[in-house]
Amino acid sequence: MKIKSLIFILLFVSCSVAHAQAALRINSVDIAPNATIDNKFVFNGFGCSGDNTSPQISWSGAPIGTKSFAYTVYDPDAPTGSGWWHYLAVNIPVKYKELPTSFSSENTFSVKDGIKQIRNDFGIRNFGGPCPPQGDKAHRYVFTIYALKVEKLDVSENMPAANAGFLINQNIVGKATFTGFYKR
């Protein structure tokens, strides 16, 4: 009985260590978690006057079974009743471990290596930075990297962000987030 218990404990510990090592993580050299987002990344329009530069993000620790990644930026505090999609990119190949600063400068559906940019709630296909209503509380901007179990999501040029979000959530094997804040 003691040997079976010892084997069980060893298997549990080794599985726990393997799982801990495979935890998906997201980082950014441009935006610190829980910090105020710099004006460089703020939208230029809708009354905001930022540079609308997409921030650098990187990730590590993709779970076993990851075949592609998706990346989103979402404001759950937008006064729309359903939040606000600021950026969605899907079909990011597993060879990618980073999207550099200004990655999404092109307002196009297809970018390099088969990556697709989904139209956000500003009506554009590239990054749309923070731009909360004047005088509103600081909004949360949730940056999320998703590890997906499929190489490609079947997305079309006219697909709404919510539909792409549905497809992402149907294929998750792991995800990691951090939040930045912005108020004007």
Order of alpha helices (4+ residues) and beta strands (2+ residues): alpha-beta-beta-beta-beta-beta-beta-beta-beta-beta-alpha-beta
